[in-house]
Amino acid sequence: MPNLSTTYLGLKLRNPIIVGSSGLTKSVDNIKKLESNGAGAVVLKSLFEEQIRYEINSLVSQSETPAIYPEAEDYIKNYTQEHKIAEYLDLIKNTRNSVSIPVIASINCMSASEWTVFAKRIQDAGADALELNIFVMSSSPYKNSEQNEQVYFDVISEVKKHITIPIAVKISYHFSALAHTIQKMSWTGIQGMVLFNRFFSPDIDIDTYQVTASNIYSAPSDISIPLRWLALLSSRVEIDLAASTGAHDGHGVIKLLLAGAKAIQVCSTLYKNGVEYLPVMLKDIESWMAAHQYKTIDDFRGKMSLNKVDNPGAYERVQFMKHLAGIE
């Protein structure tokens, strides 16, 4: 029987499939079910910096007391903040006490402000690692790329002041110099990066004139983006790279491992097929490994990365050519 165990962020995983931050990981009962179906680890549903800020400001604006008692505003802010964080800390504690697989906390953040002190409490609650899901929307015409990108490094620096557990940074591919940025981040002392995060995609309802969500779930074709960049970078950085978006079956997981991923995060396929699909994915990986006579994940991890393939230029190419695309 092939051995699917691996390591990620220094954590021992029984297999490389991690259930990513989502509604699937928002409760202890859900996570216990994921563990029983074979998940190698879980990333808890994110604590959102912007959501906390919104809830605090919303309560303050609705209250009449701050106008009479100025100190009440601070009380409302602190209470709201503590209540939200307390729920998340309880989720970490209760999950850690209920499952044996690694539990990775997640913060969805966009600044290096006061929220960074929360990281210490997340560590104290028992999280095995922390994933920082960072995205700065480059929508301001008054900020250049250096200013936007500096936020990522500021967040990492501030969080590292407060915790000693492993840190992974989940980013998008919307950088003008993606390879250079990832390499620079790998030098900050973090243990891993996740390629790539998935965003809210706006659409317009032409009858109601409302902004709505679109493309909520990923598609199998989305795998091409993390696959390309994992293949290009896995042999060039000294930290663990995990894949996210597009792995919908065991074969997708295998492809990303061949590109050099240490672990693969999945969500959409479990929403579509149920968490009971996890054993199917794992069985497909085992069958493929047995057919190719691989005993461990490390026997083939990175076999198709940039420095090991016969045609490395295929990963760099961005224009179609007949002999590569197979079409006229």
C-alpha positions as CSV (number, residue, x, y, z in Angstrom):
1,M,0.0,0.0,0.0
2,P,1.5,3.4,-1.0
3,N,2.3,5.8,1.8
4,L,0.5,9.1,1.4
5,S,2.0,10.8,4.5
6,T,3.8,14.1,4.0
7,T,4.9,17.2,5.9
8,Y,3.7,20.7,5.5
9,L,4.8,23.7,7.6
10,G,6.7,21.2,9.7
11,L,3.5,19.4,10.5
12,K,3.0,15.7,9.9
13,L,0.0,15.0,7.6
14,R,-1.3,11.5,6.9
15,N,-1.9,12.7,3.3
16,P,-1.4,15.9,1.3
17,I,-5.1,16.9,1.1
18,I,-6.1,19.8,3.3
19,V,-9.6,21.1,3.4
20,G,-9.3,24.8,2.9
21,S,-10.8,27.7,4.8
22,S,-14.6,27.7,4.1
23,G,-18.0,26.9,5.5
24,L,-16.8,23.2,5.6
25,T,-14.5,24.1,8.4
26,K,-16.6,26.4,10.5
27,S,-17.7,23.9,13.2
28,V,-16.3,21.1,15.2
29,D,-18.8,18.6,13.9
30,N,-18.0,19.4,10.3
31,I,-14.3,19.0,11.0
32,K,-14.7,15.7,12.8
33,K,-16.6,14.5,9.7
34,L,-13.7,15.7,7.5
35,E,-11.2,13.8,9.6
36,S,-13.2,10.6,9.5
37,N,-13.3,10.8,5.7
38,G,-9.6,11.2,5.5
39,A,-8.6,14.9,5.4
40,G,-4.9,15.3,6.1
41,A,-5.5,18.7,7.8
42,V,-8.0,21.6,8.0
43,V,-7.8,25.3,7.7
44,L,-10.4,26.8,9.8
45,K,-12.9,29.3,8.3
46,S,-11.2,32.6,8.3
47,L,-11.5,35.3,10.9
48,F,-12.0,38.4,8.7
49,E,-10.3,41.6,9.7
50,E,-12.7,43.7,7.6
51,Q,-15.7,41.8,9.0
52,I,-14.6,42.6,12.6
53,R,-14.1,46.2,11.7
54,Y,-17.5,46.4,10.0
55,E,-19.3,44.9,13.0
56,I,-17.6,47.2,15.4
57,N,-18.4,50.3,13.4
58,S,-21.9,49.1,12.8
59,L,-22.7,48.7,16.5
60,V,-21.1,52.1,17.4
61,S,-23.1,53.9,14.7
62,Q,-26.3,52.4,15.9
63,S,-25.8,53.3,19.5
64,E,-26.9,56.5,21.0
65,T,-24.9,56.2,24.2
66,P,-21.5,57.3,22.8
67,A,-22.9,60.8,22.3
68,I,-23.8,60.9,26.0
69,Y,-20.9,58.8,27.4
70,P,-17.9,58.9,25.2
71,E,-16.2,56.0,27.0
72,A,-19.2,53.8,25.9
73,E,-17.8,53.8,22.4
74,D,-14.6,52.0,23.5
75,Y,-16.7,49.6,25.5
76,I,-18.8,48.7,22.5
77,K,-15.8,48.3,20.3
78,N,-14.0,46.1,22.8
79,Y,-17.0,44.0,23.6
80,T,-17.8,43.3,19.9
81,Q,-14.2,42.6,19.2
82,E,-13.9,40.2,22.1
83,H,-17.1,38.5,21.3
84,K,-16.1,37.7,17.8
85,I,-12.6,36.6,18.7
86,A,-13.9,34.5,21.6
87,E,-16.1,32.5,19.2
88,Y,-13.1,31.9,17.0
89,L,-10.8,30.9,19.9
90,D,-13.5,28.5,21.1
91,L,-13.6,26.9,17.7
92,I,-9.8,26.4,17.8
93,K,-9.8,25.0,21.3
94,N,-12.7,22.7,20.8
95,T,-11.4,21.5,17.4
96,R,-8.0,20.9,18.8
97,N,-9.5,18.8,21.6
98,S,-11.7,16.8,19.2
99,V,-9.5,15.8,16.3
100,S,-5.9,14.5,15.8
101,I,-5.2,16.0,12.4
102,P,-3.4,19.4,12.2
103,V,-5.6,22.5,12.8
104,I,-4.5,25.6,10.9
105,A,-6.2,28.9,11.9
106,S,-6.8,31.5,9.2
107,I,-7.0,35.3,9.2
108,N,-8.2,37.1,6.2
109,C,-6.4,40.5,6.4
110,M,-5.6,43.6,4.4
111,S,-3.5,45.7,6.8
112,A,-0.9,45.5,9.5
113,S,-3.0,47.3,12.1
114,E,-3.9,46.4,15.7
115,W,-5.5,43.0,14.7
116,T,-2.0,41.4,14.6
117,V,-2.0,41.0,18.4
118,F,-4.9,38.5,17.9
119,A,-2.4,36.1,16.5
120,K,-0.9,35.4,19.9
121,R,-4.3,34.4,21.3
122,I,-4.9,32.1,18.3
123,Q,-1.6,30.4,19.1
124,D,-2.5,30.2,22.8
125,A,-5.8,28.6,21.9
126,G,-3.9,25.6,20.3
127,A,-3.7,26.3,16.6
128,D,-0.9,24.2,15.0
129,A,-0.2,26.9,12.4
130,L,-1.6,30.2,11.1
131,E,-2.5,31.0,7.5
132,L,-2.6,34.7,6.6
133,N,-4.9,35.2,3.6
134,I,-3.7,38.6,2.4
135,F,-5.0,40.6,-0.5
136,V,-4.6,44.3,-1.2
137,M,-6.9,45.4,-4.0
138,S,-4.9,47.6,-6.3
139,S,-7.9,49.9,-6.9
140,S,-6.4,53.2,-5.7
141,P,-4.9,55.3,-8.4
142,Y,-2.8,57.1,-5.7
143,K,-0.8,54.0,-4.6
144,N,1.9,52.4,-6.7
145,S,2.9,48.8,-6.8
146,E,5.6,49.1,-4.2
147,Q,3.2,50.7,-1.7
148,N,0.6,47.9,-2.2
149,E,3.1,45.1,-2.0
150,Q,4.7,46.5,1.2
151,V,1.5,45.8,3.1
152,Y,2.2,42.0,2.7
153,F,5.6,42.3,4.2
154,D,4.3,44.6,7.0
155,V,1.6,42.1,7.9
156,I,4.1,39.2,8.0
157,S,6.6,41.3,10.1
158,E,3.9,42.3,12.7
159,V,2.4,38.8,13.1
160,K,5.9,37.2,13.5
161,K,6.4,39.5,16.5
162,H,3.6,37.8,18.4
163,I,3.7,34.0,17.5
164,T,6.1,31.2,17.1
165,I,3.9,28.6,15.4
166,P,4.4,28.1,11.7
167,I,3.0,30.8,9.3
168,A,1.8,30.3,5.8
169,V,0.8,33.2,3.6
170,K,-1.9,32.8,1.0
171,I,-1.7,35.2,-1.9
172,S,-3.1,35.9,-5.3
173,Y,-1.3,35.8,-8.6
174,H,-2.0,39.6,-9.3
175,F,1.6,40.8,-9.0
176,S,3.6,42.5,-11.7
177,A,6.7,40.5,-10.6
178,L,5.1,37.4,-9.0
179,A,8.2,35.1,-8.9
180,H,10.3,37.9,-7.4
181,T,7.6,38.7,-4.8
182,I,7.2,35.1,-3.7
183,Q,11.0,34.7,-3.4
184,K,11.2,37.8,-1.3
185,M,8.3,36.6,1.0
186,S,10.1,33.3,1.3
187,W,13.0,35.1,3.0
188,T,10.8,36.7,5.7
189,G,10.9,33.6,8.0
190,I,7.5,32.2,7.1
191,Q,7.3,28.5,6.6
192,G,5.0,28.3,3.6
193,M,2.9,29.9,1.0
194,V,-0.4,28.9,-0.6
195,L,-0.9,29.5,-4.3
196,F,-3.5,31.0,-4.8
197,N,-6.4,32.6,-2.9
198,R,-9.9,32.8,-4.5
199,F,-11.9,36.0,-4.5
200,F,-15.4,37.3,-4.5
201,S,-16.2,37.8,-8.2
202,P,-18.8,40.5,-8.8
203,D,-21.6,40.2,-11.4
204,I,-24.5,42.4,-12.3
205,D,-28.2,41.4,-12.2
206,I,-29.6,43.4,-15.2
207,D,-33.2,43.1,-13.9
208,T,-32.7,44.1,-10.3
209,Y,-29.6,46.3,-10.8
210,Q,-27.9,44.6,-8.0
211,V,-24.2,43.5,-7.7
212,T,-24.2,39.8,-7.1
213,A,-21.7,37.0,-6.7
214,S,-20.5,34.9,-9.6
215,N,-18.2,31.9,-10.1
216,I,-18.4,31.0,-6.4
217,Y,-16.9,27.5,-7.0
218,S,-13.7,26.8,-8.8
219,A,-13.6,24.6,-12.0
220,P,-11.2,21.8,-12.8
221,S,-9.7,24.1,-15.5
222,D,-8.6,26.5,-12.8
223,I,-5.8,24.1,-11.9
224,S,-3.6,25.5,-14.7
225,I,-2.8,28.7,-12.8
226,P,-1.4,27.1,-9.6
227,L,0.1,24.3,-11.6
228,R,2.2,26.7,-13.7
229,W,3.5,28.7,-10.8
230,L,4.2,25.7,-8.6
231,A,6.3,24.1,-11.4
232,L,8.1,27.4,-11.9
233,L,8.9,28.1,-8.3
234,S,8.9,24.9,-6.2
235,S,12.6,24.3,-6.9
236,R,13.5,28.0,-6.4
237,V,12.2,28.7,-2.9
238,E,13.2,27.1,0.4
239,I,9.7,27.1,1.9
240,D,6.7,24.8,1.5
241,L,4.4,25.7,-1.3
242,A,0.7,24.5,-1.2
243,A,-1.7,24.6,-4.0
244,S,-5.2,26.0,-3.9
245,T,-8.0,26.2,-6.6
246,G,-8.8,23.7,-9.3
247,A,-8.0,20.3,-7.6
248,H,-11.3,18.5,-8.1
249,D,-10.2,14.9,-8.0
250,G,-7.3,12.6,-7.2
251,H,-5.7,13.2,-10.6
252,G,-5.7,17.0,-10.0
253,V,-3.9,16.4,-6.7
254,I,-1.3,14.2,-8.4
255,K,-0.7,16.9,-11.0
256,L,0.0,19.5,-8.4
257,L,2.3,17.2,-6.5
258,L,4.2,16.5,-9.6
259,A,4.6,20.3,-10.1
260,G,6.1,20.4,-6.6
261,A,3.3,21.1,-4.1
262,K,3.8,20.0,-0.5
263,A,0.0,20.0,0.1
264,I,-3.2,20.7,-1.8
265,Q,-6.2,22.6,-0.4
266,V,-9.6,21.6,-1.6
267,C,-13.1,23.1,-1.1
268,S,-15.3,23.4,-4.2
269,T,-15.2,19.7,-5.1
270,L,-16.4,18.8,-1.6
271,Y,-19.3,21.3,-1.9
272,K,-20.2,19.7,-5.2
273,N,-19.6,16.0,-4.3
274,G,-19.9,15.9,-0.5
275,V,-17.1,15.3,2.0
276,E,-17.6,11.6,1.3
277,Y,-15.7,12.2,-1.9
278,L,-12.4,12.6,0.0
279,P,-11.8,8.8,0.2
280,V,-12.4,8.5,-3.5
281,M,-9.7,11.1,-4.2
282,L,-7.3,9.4,-1.8
283,K,-8.0,6.0,-3.4
284,D,-7.3,7.4,-6.9
285,I,-3.9,8.7,-5.6
286,E,-3.1,5.4,-4.1
287,S,-4.0,3.5,-7.3
288,W,-2.0,5.8,-9.5
289,M,1.1,5.5,-7.2
290,A,0.8,1.7,-7.2
291,A,0.5,1.6,-11.0
292,H,3.6,3.7,-11.3
293,Q,5.4,1.9,-8.5
294,Y,5.8,4.9,-6.2
295,K,5.9,4.0,-2.5
296,T,5.8,7.5,-1.1
297,I,4.8,11.0,-2.1
298,D,8.4,12.2,-2.1
299,D,9.2,9.6,-4.8
300,F,7.4,11.7,-7.4
301,R,6.9,15.2,-5.8
302,G,8.3,17.8,-8.2
303,K,9.1,15.3,-10.9
304,M,7.5,17.7,-13.4
305,S,8.9,21.0,-12.0
306,L,10.8,23.5,-14.0
307,N,14.3,22.0,-13.5
308,K,13.2,18.4,-14.2
309,V,11.1,18.4,-17.3
310,D,12.5,18.1,-20.8
311,N,10.8,21.2,-22.1
312,P,10.9,23.8,-19.2
313,G,9.9,26.5,-21.7
314,A,6.3,25.1,-21.8
315,Y,5.8,26.6,-18.3
316,E,7.0,30.0,-19.5
317,R,5.0,30.1,-22.7
318,V,1.9,32.3,-22.7
319,Q,0.9,32.2,-26.4
320,F,-0.7,29.3,-28.1
321,M,1.3,27.2,-30.6
322,K,-0.1,24.4,-32.6
323,H,2.3,21.7,-31.4
324,L,1.6,22.7,-27.7
325,A,-2.1,23.5,-27.9
326,G,-3.1,20.7,-30.3
327,I,-5.4,23.0,-32.2
328,E,-5.1,25.2,-35.3
